[in-house]
Amino acid sequence: MKPVKITVIRKEFFPELADRYLTEGKNVGACPLLEVGDSFVFSGGAVMPEGFCPWAWHDIYGSVSALAAGATYTPWNNRDGQTIVCCTDGIRPVVFDLRALGDAENTAE
């Protein structure tokens, strides 16, 4: 198994949807748990990295474990051992860059 680096690359917030569907409305704001630039490393064993959002972990774990096992997302992605995924929060989603470590092409930004 390869370690996989998980990096937050984007956060979104849709206030019009928050006002329509959430009890706190747009006051809830963007995801309070993760910030753009936060990085985590998955080392195997289905163990969520410390400080990671449990809901997002549930959403992205399949892609993380696939990359750790050597899966590829080419030809859809232009880099082998990498994919872009997001949590399923439709009002304040967080987007992640997943990269299998150990491949020369995935160690550079």
Secondary structure by P-SEA (a helix, b strand, c coil): cbbbbbbbccccccaaaaaacccccccccccccccccbbbbbcccccccccccaaaaaacaaaaaaaaaccccccccccccbbbbbcccccbbbbbbbbbccccccccc
